[in-house]
């Protein structure tokens, strides 16, 4: 029979406190899910670059409101007829009249400064896109949670309502509504902005509603929801205290991806003449006016480039935010 092994001091169990000696307390601090997501997002240089561009665009739009509307320091509708060639109606000089006073050139025929109009039109395009997205996200989130959690006839009713809105000819409705405003001579800028926000936001909520419904169907079977029910929690509490915090990640991601879609849709409506009416500057309206001057590419280049950079920045940031909040989606 073999002798039992002797337990020496060297083979004794190590003291847990001794194992942690030399390790700083900061190194073992826990991190919240938001901090972990922020660390992942910071490592994505492309997403951070898109976020920096978004911040610059937002600051530009806010400053445009104060500089143009509050103080009147810029004049986007001021013509410069002395810089227009009377024979061709084209701007004089290099590439559309680019100069120190007009860095991006001037418009043909009217002679308005393009840089000032792009700057002045930024706040309208971004304002409509942001507010329309908020409307879509708010309605879609509420309807999606209710549909996914309660199920049954509630789910069937809301799902059929989503199908109706998705099948609705939104562009035709926008054109008809704009025609009605023109018939009653309602051309106020505030009214036009409100109508565009209503059209874009109210009729686009089913897209995010379906996403939230699908996520809710998965979350309602989790253990923490059963625990809340067993403790006597009612439906509203579970919806907005248990489910909604766990749905913030897809809501934020989809909102960042919906904003560029709304920017493009607003530009399309302005391009068709059913958006903000001239002479108010908008990016889509400037492109619409540039169509008649296809031999002068600078007229369409700058507002088109503004839309391209804005949409690209939001898409890059939205993709990075999705990867940061849900690494398994890669």
matplotlib code that plots the C-alpha trace (Angstrom):
import matplotlib.pyplot as plt

x = [0.0, 1.4, 2.0, -0.4, 1.0, 2.2, 0.7, 3.5, 3.2, 4.1, 1.1, -1.3, -4.1, -3.1, -4.6, -7.1, -5.9, -2.3, -3.2, -4.5, -1.5, 0.1, -3.1, -4.5, -8.2, -8.9, -7.8, -10.6, -13.4, -16.5, -17.9, -21.4, -22.8, -22.8, -19.1, -18.2, -20.1, -18.4, -15.0, -15.9, -17.1, -14.0, -11.9, -13.9, -12.1, -14.5, -17.5, -15.8, -15.0, -18.6, -19.7, -17.3, -18.8, -22.3, -21.3, -19.9, -23.1, -25.3, -23.2, -23.4, -27.1, -27.6, -25.2, -27.1, -30.3, -28.7, -26.5, -29.2, -32.5, -31.7, -29.0, -29.3, -25.5, -25.6, -27.9, -28.6, -31.1, -29.1, -28.5, -25.1, -26.2, -22.9, -21.1, -23.5, -22.6, -25.5, -25.2, -25.0, -26.5, -23.6, -21.3, -18.2, -14.8, -13.5, -15.8, -19.0, -17.5, -15.4, -13.5, -12.5, -15.9, -17.7, -15.7, -18.2, -19.2, -22.6, -25.8, -26.5, -29.1, -29.8, -26.2, -26.9, -23.9, -23.9, -22.0, -24.4, -27.4, -25.9, -25.1, -28.6, -30.3, -28.5, -30.8, -34.0, -32.9, -31.5, -34.4, -37.0, -34.9, -34.4, -38.0, -39.5, -37.2, -38.3, -41.9, -41.3, -39.3, -41.8, -44.8, -43.0, -41.6, -44.9, -46.8, -44.1, -43.8, -47.6, -48.0, -45.2, -46.0, -49.7, -50.0, -53.4, -55.9, -53.8, -50.9, -53.0, -54.7, -51.4, -49.7, -52.4, -52.2, -48.5, -49.2, -51.6, -49.1, -46.3, -48.6, -49.6, -48.3, -46.4, -45.0, -48.4, -49.9, -47.1, -47.7, -51.5, -51.1, -48.7, -51.1, -53.8, -51.6, -51.0, -54.7, -55.5, -52.4, -50.8, -47.1, -45.7, -42.3, -43.4, -46.5, -44.4, -41.9, -44.7, -46.4, -43.1, -42.4, -45.9, -45.7, -42.2, -42.5, -46.1, -46.0, -42.6, -43.2, -44.1, -40.4, -39.1, -42.4, -41.7, -38.2, -39.3, -42.1, -39.7, -37.4, -40.3, -41.5, -38.1, -37.7, -41.1, -40.1, -37.0, -36.7, -36.7, -40.1, -41.5, -39.9, -41.6, -45.0, -44.5, -43.9, -47.2, -45.9, -48.6, -48.4, -47.4, -44.6, -43.2, -43.5, -41.7, -39.5, -38.4, -38.7, -38.0, -34.5, -33.5, -34.7, -32.7, -29.8, -31.9, -33.9, -30.7, -29.1, -32.2, -32.7, -29.2, -29.9, -33.3, -32.1, -30.2, -33.2, -35.3, -32.8, -32.9, -36.7, -36.9, -34.5, -36.5, -39.7, -38.0, -36.6, -40.1, -41.3, -43.6, -41.3, -40.1, -40.8, -38.2, -36.6, -36.0, -32.7, -32.8, -30.4, -33.0, -34.4, -31.0, -30.5, -34.0, -33.1, -29.7, -31.3, -32.1, -28.4, -26.8, -23.9, -22.9, -21.9, -20.9, -24.5, -25.5, -22.2, -22.1, -25.6, -25.3, -22.0, -23.6, -26.3, -23.8, -21.4, -24.4, -25.9, -22.5, -21.6, -24.9, -24.6, -21.0, -21.8, -24.9, -23.0, -20.3, -22.9, -24.6, -21.4, -20.6, -24.0, -24.2, -20.9, -22.6, -24.2, -20.9]
y = [0.0, 3.4, 5.9, 8.9, 12.1, 14.6, 18.1, 20.7, 24.4, 24.8, 22.7, 24.4, 26.4, 29.9, 32.8, 34.7, 38.0, 37.1, 36.2, 39.7, 41.5, 43.8, 44.1, 47.7, 48.1, 50.1, 47.1, 44.9, 47.4, 46.3, 48.0, 48.6, 47.5, 51.1, 51.5, 48.3, 49.4, 52.8, 51.0, 49.0, 52.1, 54.0, 51.3, 51.6, 54.6, 54.6, 54.9, 57.6, 59.6, 59.4, 60.5, 63.5, 64.5, 64.2, 66.5, 69.0, 68.9, 69.4, 72.4, 73.8, 73.5, 75.1, 77.9, 78.4, 79.1, 81.8, 83.3, 83.3, 83.6, 85.3, 87.8, 87.9, 87.9, 85.9, 86.5, 83.2, 84.9, 88.0, 88.1, 89.1, 90.0, 91.8, 88.4, 86.8, 86.8, 88.5, 86.4, 82.9, 83.6, 81.6, 82.8, 84.6, 83.2, 79.8, 76.8, 78.7, 82.0, 80.6, 83.4, 84.5, 86.1, 83.1, 79.9, 77.5, 79.8, 81.3, 80.1, 80.8, 83.4, 84.5, 84.8, 83.7, 82.5, 78.6, 78.3, 80.5, 78.6, 75.2, 76.6, 78.1, 74.9, 72.6, 73.2, 72.5, 69.2, 68.0, 69.3, 67.5, 64.3, 64.4, 65.2, 62.8, 60.0, 60.9, 60.5, 57.2, 55.8, 56.9, 55.4, 52.3, 51.5, 51.8, 49.9, 47.2, 46.6, 46.4, 44.1, 41.7, 41.5, 41.1, 38.9, 37.5, 39.9, 42.9, 41.6, 40.7, 44.1, 46.1, 43.8, 44.4, 48.1, 47.9, 46.1, 48.9, 51.6, 49.8, 49.4, 53.1, 55.1, 57.6, 59.6, 60.0, 61.1, 63.7, 65.1, 65.3, 67.0, 69.5, 70.2, 70.8, 73.3, 75.1, 75.2, 76.9, 79.1, 77.8, 78.3, 79.2, 77.7, 76.4, 74.8, 73.1, 71.8, 70.4, 68.7, 67.0, 65.9, 64.4, 62.7, 61.2, 60.4, 59.1, 56.8, 55.3, 53.9, 50.3, 49.7, 50.1, 48.7, 45.3, 45.2, 46.1, 43.6, 40.8, 41.7, 41.8, 38.4, 37.0, 39.0, 38.3, 34.6, 35.4, 34.6, 38.2, 38.8, 35.7, 36.9, 40.3, 38.6, 36.3, 39.4, 40.9, 43.4, 44.6, 45.1, 48.8, 48.2, 45.3, 47.1, 50.3, 49.2, 45.7, 45.4, 49.0, 49.3, 46.0, 47.4, 50.6, 49.1, 48.2, 51.5, 53.6, 51.7, 51.8, 55.5, 56.3, 54.4, 55.9, 59.6, 59.4, 57.7, 60.6, 63.1, 61.5, 61.4, 65.1, 65.9, 63.8, 65.7, 69.0, 67.9, 67.1, 70.5, 69.3, 70.2, 73.5, 76.1, 78.5, 80.9, 79.1, 77.2, 73.4, 70.8, 69.0, 72.2, 73.4, 70.1, 70.5, 74.0, 72.7, 70.2, 72.9, 73.8, 70.5, 72.2, 73.8, 70.9, 73.1, 74.0, 70.4, 69.3, 71.1, 70.4, 66.8, 66.5, 67.8, 65.2, 62.5, 63.3, 63.5, 60.2, 58.5, 59.8, 58.6, 55.2, 54.6, 55.7, 53.5, 50.5, 51.0, 51.6, 48.3, 46.4, 48.0, 47.3, 43.8, 42.2, 39.0, 40.8, 41.0]
z = [0.0, -0.9, 1.8, 1.9, 0.4, 2.9, 2.7, 2.9, 3.2, -0.4, -1.5, 0.8, -0.7, -1.6, 0.3, -2.0, -0.7, -1.4, -5.0, -5.5, -4.1, -6.6, -8.6, -8.6, -7.6, -10.8, -12.9, -11.5, -11.5, -13.2, -16.3, -17.3, -20.6, -21.8, -20.9, -22.7, -25.8, -25.7, -25.5, -28.6, -30.4, -29.7, -31.3, -34.5, -36.2, -39.2, -36.9, -34.8, -37.9, -39.0, -35.5, -35.7, -39.0, -37.6, -34.7, -37.1, -39.2, -36.2, -35.0, -38.6, -38.7, -35.3, -36.2, -39.5, -37.6, -35.6, -38.3, -41.0, -39.2, -35.9, -36.8, -40.6, -41.1, -44.3, -47.3, -49.2, -51.4, -52.3, -56.2, -57.7, -61.2, -61.9, -61.8, -64.4, -68.1, -69.9, -73.0, -71.5, -68.1, -66.6, -63.8, -64.9, -63.9, -63.0, -62.3, -61.7, -60.4, -57.6, -55.8, -52.4, -51.9, -53.3, -52.5, -54.0, -56.9, -57.6, -59.2, -62.8, -63.7, -60.1, -59.0, -55.4, -53.4, -53.3, -50.0, -48.2, -49.6, -48.7, -45.2, -44.8, -46.1, -43.7, -40.7, -42.6, -44.0, -40.7, -38.7, -40.8, -40.7, -36.9, -36.0, -38.5, -37.1, -33.6, -34.6, -36.4, -33.5, -30.8, -32.6, -33.9, -30.5, -28.6, -31.2, -31.6, -27.8, -27.3, -30.3, -29.3, -25.6, -25.6, -28.8, -29.8, -31.4, -30.4, -32.3, -35.3, -35.4, -35.1, -37.6, -40.2, -39.5, -40.3, -43.5, -44.5, -43.8, -45.7, -48.7, -48.6, -51.7, -49.6, -52.5, -54.2, -50.9, -50.4, -53.9, -53.4, -50.0, -51.4, -54.2, -51.7, -49.9, -53.1, -53.9, -50.6, -51.0, -47.8, -48.4, -45.0, -44.2, -40.8, -42.3, -45.0, -42.5, -40.2, -43.2, -44.3, -40.7, -40.5, -43.9, -43.4, -39.7, -39.4, -42.4, -41.7, -38.2, -39.3, -40.3, -36.8, -35.4, -37.0, -35.6, -32.1, -32.3, -33.2, -30.4, -27.9, -28.9, -28.0, -24.7, -23.3, -22.9, -20.8, -17.1, -15.9, -17.4, -15.7, -12.4, -12.8, -13.4, -10.4, -8.2, -9.3, -12.0, -14.4, -18.1, -18.3, -15.7, -17.7, -21.0, -20.0, -17.0, -18.1, -21.9, -23.1, -21.4, -23.2, -26.5, -26.4, -28.5, -31.6, -31.2, -31.2, -34.1, -36.3, -35.5, -36.7, -39.9, -40.4, -40.3, -43.6, -45.2, -44.1, -45.4, -48.8, -48.8, -47.9, -50.7, -53.1, -52.1, -52.5, -55.8, -57.0, -55.9, -53.1, -50.2, -49.0, -51.6, -53.1, -52.5, -49.2, -49.5, -49.1, -50.4, -52.4, -53.8, -55.0, -56.9, -58.4, -59.6, -61.0, -63.3, -65.9, -66.0, -66.8, -68.5, -65.2, -62.9, -60.0, -59.4, -58.6, -57.2, -53.9, -52.5, -53.8, -52.0, -48.8, -48.9, -49.8, -46.8, -44.4, -45.4, -45.5, -42.0, -40.4, -42.1, -41.0, -37.4, -37.4, -38.5, -35.9, -33.2, -34.2, -33.9, -30.5, -29.0, -30.4, -31.3, -32.3, -35.3, -37.1]

ax = plt.figure().add_subplot(projection="3d")
ax.plot(x, y, z, "-o")
ax.set_aspect("equal")
plt.show()
